[in-house]
Amino acid sequence: MHAAAKLIIGIIIFLAGIYWYAVPTMMRFVGVDMTTHALSIVFAGVFGLILIVVGLIVAWIEIEDLRWARHEKQAKKKK
């Protein structure tokens, strides 16, 4: 997969994490009942953070990959 596509996927994952916190009615779609209420609170609190962190890591890695590819192209042109 091309680095730019992975960068876009990372940004989408990051935005999904932000959306998780921005729209509190998201838990309605997960289908949580009262017996798992405490677990759902922990899941809702951590899931968005995981999305944010994973999205940022993927985007960061792909930005570095794009920079490295650009640097290699410039080095080949100089030779």
Protein Blocks (a to p, Z undefined) as FASTA:
>chain_A
ZZklmmmmmmmmmmmmmmmmmmmmlmmmnopafklmmmmmmmmmmmmmmmmmmmmmmmmm
mmmmmmmmmmmmmmmmmZZ
